[in-house]
Amino acid sequence: MARIVRIGCLAGLLAAGWCARPADAALSASDVTQRVQRQYGTIRSVSADFVQTSRLGPTNQSGQVKGRILLKKQNKVRVEMGGQVIVSDGKSVWVYVPENQQVLVSRADRRRGGMRPDDFLFYYSSQYAPTLVGEETLDGVPHYILRLISKESGADVQELRVWVDSKQWCTRKVVYTDATGSTVTIMFSNIRLNPPLPDATFVLPIPKGVEVVDLR
């Protein structure tokens, strides 16, 4: 999840070309977020690829990483990116970095700072005030662009821009700024709604010879 999942945070991208207005030109920011939330109510599971581009505010350094995210209701998450695997079954979180030969295990705690990956894809927290700022075409599909400003001055993520697909009503692109001024851009692709994902997908078998640091 600069960071991607904490399992809190997945982080967002730029695209090109302003487009003609989507069919529902009169929609407000509230209309868009409500449609996204209604879509989320019909979803049991999601899989998607993503590209994350990060720029560190203090140093202006940048980097890019590709990955895959799997989501399932009841807070089940699996993220594979940059040589690491982050898995949660809704109760525990496993972070495995093969290069370090170590697995960190902690409790899944939604109260921690940041937003979950499904927050980005389908749900925008009541802690953010949305404004509809425009439309843009991505891959031939009209998207609404929402600007979300945190209502809390100390929030890790102060501002987000979210590109909402006007056909699937889920997020295709996110750009966010954290408290340090760093920005993260994520572009989602190959989004599949309700793919079959067994629960075993969201538990990490511990590889042989790997140190386990259990923080629960």
FENNOR-V226797 format. One record per backbone hydrogen bond with DSSP energy under -1.0 kcal/mol. CO is the residue of the C=O (numbers start at 0). NH is the residue of the N-H. If there is no record, write none. Layout:
CO_NH / CO_NH
This chain:
16_136 / 22_24 / 23_26 / 27_31 / 28_32 / 29_33 / 30_34 / 31_35 / 32_36 / 33_37 / 34_38 / 35_39 / 36_40 / 38_41 / 39_42 / 43_72 / 44_193 / 45_70 / 46_191 / 47_68 / 48_188 / 49_66 / 50_186 / 51_64 / 52_184 / 53_62 / 54_182 / 55_59 / 60_55 / 62_53 / 64_51 / 65_81 / 66_49 / 67_79 / 68_47 / 69_77 / 70_45 / 71_75 / 75_71 / 76_87 / 77_69 / 78_85 / 79_67 / 80_83 / 83_80 / 84_95 / 85_78 / 86_93 / 87_76 / 90_107 / 91_88 / 92_105 / 93_86 / 94_103 / 95_84 / 96_99 / 100_210 / 101_96 / 102_212 / 103_94 / 104_214 / 105_92 / 108_111 / 115_119 / 116_120 / 117_121 / 118_122 / 120_170 / 124_127 / 126_150 / 128_148 / 130_146 / 133_144 / 135_142 / 137_140 / 140_137 / 141_165 / 142_135 / 143_163 / 144_132 / 145_161 / 146_130 / 147_159 / 148_128 / 151_154 / 155_178 / 157_149 / 158_176 / 159_147 / 160_174 / 161_145 / 162_171 / 162_172 / 163_143 / 164_168 / 169_164 / 171_187 / 172_162 / 173_185 / 174_160 / 175_183 / 176_157 / 176_158 / 177_180 / 181_177 / 182_54 / 183_11 / 183_175 / 184_52 / 185_173 / 186_50 / 188_48 / 191_46 / 197_200 / 198_201 / 199_202 / 206_209 / 210_102 / 212_104
